[in-house]
Amino acid sequence: MAERDLPADKGLEFLEQKAFQSRFIVIAGEINSRLANSVITRLIALSADSEAPINLLISSPGGHVESGDAIHDVVRFIRAPVNMIGTGWVASAATHIYLAVPKERRFATENTRFLIHQPSGGSGGTAADIAIQAREIVKMRERIAAVIAKETGQPLERVREDIDRDYWMSAAEAVDYGIVGRIVARQSELPG
């Protein structure tokens, strides 16, 4: 039975199974705890199945920083190597996930845009609570700046300046910055 002949929910299940069998995971849309749980579960299952590379395709505006941290850390934790492929846009927490792999495994399609910036938060509550939240945002900003600097080879001070405001880059500019290892046009260009 062809995928087009399946009911909608079975069709989606069929597509997800095909992607899983081809060792592809897709991160699309806002990063949140539900997406992180799904991606982490797939990463662990694929790594348990084989140490062959996993291809993680990412197109996301970012989202919840700690959910991005969880994916970032599990990408580094599992045995199977991960090829990170940016497409569309890779922004904010998505860039943090993208930087989880060594530069030689970071790829982007030609029209991908990248965004780095400092974390933001909606502080509320008492003055004491707002002060605590502000301290945590500053710590998070320093941690993210350190990861960007380490993974791109850029000086920490430059990264701190660059993330002070939204810093957009084309795929080619992201190669020059050190975020992207190589621009690719075809799946066959990915390492096996």
C-alpha positions in Angstrom: 0.0 0.0 0.0 1.4 3.4 -1.0 1.7 6.2 1.6 -0.9 8.3 -0.3 -3.4 5.5 0.2 -3.1 5.4 4.0 -5.4 7.4 6.4 -3.8 10.6 7.6 -2.6 9.3 11.0 -1.2 6.1 9.4 0.4 8.2 6.6 2.3 10.3 9.2 3.3 7.1 11.1 4.6 5.6 7.8 6.6 8.8 7.1 8.1 8.9 10.6 9.0 5.2 10.4 10.7 5.8 7.0 12.7 8.8 8.4 13.7 6.7 11.4 14.8 3.8 9.2 16.9 6.2 7.2 18.5 7.5 10.4 17.1 11.0 10.0 15.7 13.1 12.8 13.9 16.4 12.1 13.8 19.3 14.4 11.3 21.8 13.0 9.5 24.6 14.7 9.8 25.9 18.3 12.1 24.1 20.7 10.2 23.0 23.8 10.2 20.1 26.3 7.9 18.0 24.1 10.1 18.3 21.1 13.2 17.7 23.2 11.7 14.5 24.6 10.9 13.2 21.1 14.3 14.1 19.7 16.2 12.7 22.7 14.2 9.4 22.5 15.0 9.0 18.8 18.7 9.8 19.3 19.0 7.2 22.0 17.1 4.6 20.0 19.1 5.1 16.8 22.4 5.1 18.7 21.4 1.9 20.5 20.5 0.4 17.1 23.8 1.2 15.4 26.8 3.4 15.7 26.3 4.5 12.1 25.9 8.3 11.7 22.6 9.9 12.6 21.5 12.9 10.4 19.7 15.6 12.4 18.0 18.1 10.1 17.2 21.4 11.9 15.0 24.3 10.9 13.9 26.2 14.0 13.4 29.7 15.4 14.7 28.4 18.7 12.7 28.4 21.9 13.2 27.1 25.4 16.9 27.2 26.3 17.0 24.3 28.7 15.2 22.0 26.2 17.8 23.0 23.7 20.5 22.2 26.3 19.0 18.7 26.8 19.2 17.9 23.0 22.7 19.5 22.8 24.0 17.3 25.7 22.4 14.1 24.4 23.9 14.6 20.9 27.3 14.7 22.6 26.5 11.8 25.0 25.4 9.1 22.6 27.9 6.8 20.8 26.7 7.3 17.3 28.1 10.4 15.5 25.6 13.0 14.4 25.6 15.0 11.2 23.9 18.3 11.8 22.2 19.8 8.8 20.8 23.3 9.0 18.1 24.3 6.5 15.7 27.2 6.5 16.7 28.9 9.6 18.7 27.9 12.7 18.2 30.5 15.4 18.8 31.0 19.1 18.5 27.7 21.0 18.5 25.9 17.6 22.0 27.3 17.0 23.0 26.0 20.4 21.8 22.5 19.4 23.6 22.9 16.0 26.9 23.5 17.8 26.8 20.2 19.6 28.7 18.4 17.0 32.3 18.9 15.7 32.7 21.4 13.0 33.4 18.7 10.4 29.9 17.4 11.0 28.1 20.7 10.8 26.5 21.3 7.4 24.0 23.8 6.0 22.0 24.1 2.8 22.7 27.2 0.7 19.8 29.3 1.8 19.9 28.6 5.5 20.0 31.7 7.8 21.6 31.6 11.3 20.9 33.7 14.3 22.9 34.1 17.5 21.8 36.3 20.3 21.6 36.5 24.1 18.9 34.7 25.9 15.8 36.7 27.0 13.2 36.1 29.6 9.9 37.4 30.8 10.7 38.3 34.4 7.8 38.7 36.8 7.0 38.4 40.4 8.6 40.1 43.4 11.6 42.3 43.2 13.7 39.5 44.7 12.4 37.0 42.2 13.1 39.4 39.3 16.7 39.9 40.6 17.2 36.1 40.8 15.9 35.7 37.2 18.2 38.5 36.0 21.2 36.8 37.5 20.3 33.5 35.9 19.9 35.1 32.5 23.3 36.7 32.8 24.8 33.2 33.7 23.0 31.7 30.8 24.3 34.4 28.5 27.9 33.8 29.6 27.5 30.0 29.2 26.1 30.3 25.7 28.8 32.8 24.7 31.4 30.4 25.9 30.0 27.6 23.8 29.8 29.7 20.7 33.3 30.9 21.2 34.7 27.4 21.8 32.8 25.8 18.8 33.5 28.6 16.3 37.0 29.7 17.3 35.9 33.3 17.7 37.3 35.3 20.7 34.9 35.3 23.6 34.8 39.1 23.7 33.7 39.2 20.1 31.0 36.7 20.7 29.7 38.7 23.7 29.5 41.8 21.5 27.9 39.9 18.6 25.1 38.3 20.8 24.3 41.6 22.5 21.7 42.1 19.7 20.3 39.8 17.0 23.2 38.7 14.8 22.0 37.2 11.5 24.2 35.3 9.1 23.8 33.7 5.7 25.1 30.1 5.3 28.3 31.5 3.7 28.7 34.1 6.5 28.2 31.3 9.1 31.0 29.3 7.4 33.3 32.4 7.8 32.2 32.8 11.4 33.0 29.2 12.2 29.4 28.0 12.9 29.0 25.9 9.7 31.7 23.5 8.5 30.5 23.2 4.9 27.5 24.1 2.7 25.9 21.1 1.0 23.4 20.7 -1.8 22.8 16.9 -1.6 22.5 14.1 0.9 25.3 12.3 -0.8 27.8 15.0 0.4 27.3 13.9 4.0 29.8 11.6 5.6 28.7 8.0 6.1 
